[in-house]
Amino acid sequence: MIAPSFFFFDSFLKDMKSNAGKQLSAFLHLCNKNSALLSAMMNKDFYNMAFNYNGSDFGDYDVKIRRTYESLEKKP
């Protein structure tokens, strides 16, 4: 018998591959469930944003988020 979690994961992967709208929906769902992530985003706390999104092994993701944010902030 195949575990029900397999079907959820398979369905999740299909959704993530299908379109950006479903990716955004999943991300917003995560934000609603993870108040620390949402707080970090609202406070532009890139370190804790990366930590709460990817866990302790986030590499330089915080730097990448900051650089992207700063480059987009400069655009008109």
Sequence and secondary structure as in RCSB ss.txt:
>XXXX:A:sequence
MIAPSFFFFDSFLKDMKSNAGKQLSAFLHLCNKNSALLSAMMNKDFYNMAFNYNGSDFGDYDVKIRRTYESLEKK
P
>XXXX:A:secstr
   HHHHHHHHHHHHHHH HHHHHHHHHHHHHH HHHHHHHHTT HHHHHHHHH S  TTHHHHHHHHHHHHHT 
 
